[in-house]
Structures are given as C-alpha cells and as structure tokens.
Amino acid sequence: MKDLCLNKIKQHFTDNSLPDIKGKLSAELLKLKPLLKPGNRIALAVGSRGIKNLATIVREVAAFIRDNNAYPFIVPAMGSHGNASAAGQTEILAGYGISEKTMGLPVLSSMEVVGLTRGDSQFPVFMDKYAYESDGVIIINRVKPHTDFHGIYESGLVKMSVIGLGKEKQASAVHEYGVYGLSALIPKAAELVFSSGRKFP
C-alpha cells in the first residue's frame, strides 16, 4: 500500500456582505422618491424565505415611506406557506421579528385575492387583496437559484410577485403545471402583475 500524502489547503470565499445595510438601502430607496406621493398607502410584501437582517430592511423601508408622508403596511407574500392561513403567515413573519409591535405598522394578513386580467396566461392570475388596493407595492425578497430548474428567472422577485402575492390560490394554479409552470409560465404572469400599476419598478 502506497503511503498517503496529505496536503493542507485553504479555501477563500468571496465576501458579498454589505457592511452598511442602512446606507445602501438609503441610496437605493432614493430612486423611489419620485414615485411616492403624500398620502400613498404602500404595501411592503415580505416573504417566508430567510434573509439576513430582514427586520432591519423592512424597518428602514417603512421609515423611508413615512419620511415621504406616505403610509406603509406589511402584507405576507408567501403563497401557501403558513398552512395557507392568514394567522399562519402572520406567525411566520413574527418568527423573523416582523410584527405590528416590532415594526410599528400594520400587518394585514389575508388569503383573499383579486383576479387580474388574464391576458395570454395559461392560468388565472391573482394578487393579495390588500396589495391590490394599495397605491404601490415594494417587494422585499432575495434572489437565488431554484432547486428544481434553471432559467432566467428562478427563485426571486418574479416568483414572489406571482406565487407570493397570489397566495394559496395562485400557488395551486401554478403548481398544476409543475416545473414548466415555474420556469416558463411565471414570467408571463409576472408581467400582468407588474402592469397592474400596483408595483414600483
């Protein structure tokens, strides 16, 4: 048996962290200022995926909206998570430190949705009722690879706009088409959500 030769190696990972989260947020949020009007009711769509410093991000976005004389509120945007119930989705957000008490703003959780114009979508497209009735929606989420498929849009803002904001009703409609629905049909449905006029670009 040959002698084994062991070599010590060291792997270096790229540090993509943001040392100044509040500063970065302030710079990005300024781009939204021209879109905000006094008295606007702005829905902050918050999902069920773990994001580092999520509570800080939500708090800073809400503060920016208030500073511009508008009114923020939170809507859970997580499809059928939380046992597909309003209480369950509220509980998930609370587990991330996001509640009416910690954020100082309303958390409007409901599974009620509004049907949007279907266009050429192969399935009906829905939007959270509270988000639909707002003057604008800011989606707070992370973008990452999907575990089941690869494409231009995987697990991120496009998916959250459709399945997250569409609640259990939308999740059921999309998942009937399996991976094809996730990869090919969600982007088309997202265009309908974005053209509803309720989402800030």
N, C-alpha and C positions, 0 to 999 in steps of 0.2 A: 504494500500500500504506500502510495506516494505521500510525502509529507505535505500537510496543508499549509498554504501560505495565506495569512490574513493581513489585510491592509486596512488601515483606518481611513475613512473618508468623511467628508463633511459636506452636507447639502445646504445651499443658501436659497431661501425663498424670497421672492420679490415682496417688498413691503408696500402694499397698496392702501394702507390705512390713512385716514385723514386726521392729522394731528389737531386741526382746528375745525371741528364739525360746525360750530355756530358761525364761524367766519365764512366757511364755504357755503353754508345754507343762505346766509345773508346776501352773498354775491349772486347766487342763482335766483333767489326769490325776487330780487330787484327787477328781473326780467318780466315778472308777472305784474308789476305795479301798474303799467298802462292798462291792463285788463280789469283791474279792480275798480269798482265804483262804490262810493259811500252807500251803505245800506245793503250791499250784496250779502246774500246768505251762501256761504261756501262750504260744501261738503268735503271733508277730509276722508278719503277712502283708505282704510287701514286693513291690511290683510292678516292672515294667520301664519305666515312664514316668519320664522325668527330672524330679526335684523338687529345687529348690534346697535345700541344707542337709540332704539326705535322710539322710546318715550321722549327722549331729548329732541329728536327730529320732529315728532308730532307737536310737541310744546312750542318749538321755535316757529314752525309754520303757522300755528294758531296765533302766536304773538304778532307775527308779521301781518296777518289778515286784520287783527284787531287794530294794529297801529295805522292801518289804512281805512279805518272807520267802517269795516265790514264785519260780518258775524260768522265765525267758524263753528262747525259742529262735526262730529265724527260719525261715520257710518261704517260698520263692519263690511268688508268686501272679501268674502271668503267662500263663495259658492255654497256648498252643502256642509261645510265643516261645522263643528259645534253641534252635532246631531241634527243639523238642518233646522235649528230653532233660534229664535231671537235671543233667548236667555243664554243658550249655549255659546253663541257668538260673542255676546257681551262678556261672558266669563273668560273666553279665550283672550280677549283684549285686556281684561283685568289682570290676567296672568303675566302679561307683558308690561304691567304698570300703567296701563291706559284705561282710565275710568273717568266718570264725571268728577269725582273727588280729586283725583291726582292731576287731571288736566284743566279743571276749572271751566269746562264747557260741556254741552250736552253730548251724550252718546245715544244716537237714535238708531236703535236696532230693530229691524223688522224683516220678515221674509216676504213681504208684499212687494211685487214688482209691477212695472208698467211695460206694456208691449210697445216696442219701437216699430217704425216702418220696416218691413221685412226685406224690401228690395230683392236682390237676387240670392239672398242667403238661403241655404237648403234647410235651415231650421228657424223657428221664430226667435227673435232677439228681444231680450228683456233688460230692464235696468231697475235697480233698487228705487223704490218709490220716493224715499226721502232725497236721494241724489237727483232723481229726475225733477223733483220740484224745487231744487236749489237753483241758484244763479250760475253756479260753476262747480266743478269737481276737481280736486287735486288728488291724484293717486300717489300714495306713498308705498313704495314696494322696492324690492330688489330684482335685479335681472341676473338670471343664472341658467346654465344648461338644463334641459329637461332630462329626466331619467329614462324616458321611453322613446324619444325620437330626436332627430337633429334637423334644424331648419333655420330660416332667417329669424323667425320669432319662436322662442321656446317658452321658458318659464319667466315671465316678467310682466311688464306693464300692459302689453297687448292682451295676454291671457287674463290678467286681473280685471281689465276693462270689461271683458266679456263674461267669463265664468264668475269672477269675484263679485262684481257688481250685479250680475244677473241672478245671484242666489241659487237656491236648490233647483228652481225651475229651469234655469239656464244650464246648470251643470248636468242635469238629466238629459236635456235636449242634445247637448254637445257629445256627451259620452256614449250616446247611442251609435255614434259614428266611429267610435274607437280612436285609434291613433290618427286615422285620416281626418277625423273631425278636429283633433287638437292641432295638427300640423297645417292642414290646408284650409279648413273652414273658419277657424277662429279669426285669422287676419281679416277675412271678408266681413265677418260680423263686427269686428272692432271698428272698421270704417264707418259702419252705421252708428255705433256708439259715439264715436268722435264727431260725426256730423250732426249729432243731436243738439249741439250747441251748449251742452252741459259740462264739457271738459275743457280745461285750459290746456293749450298746446305746450 
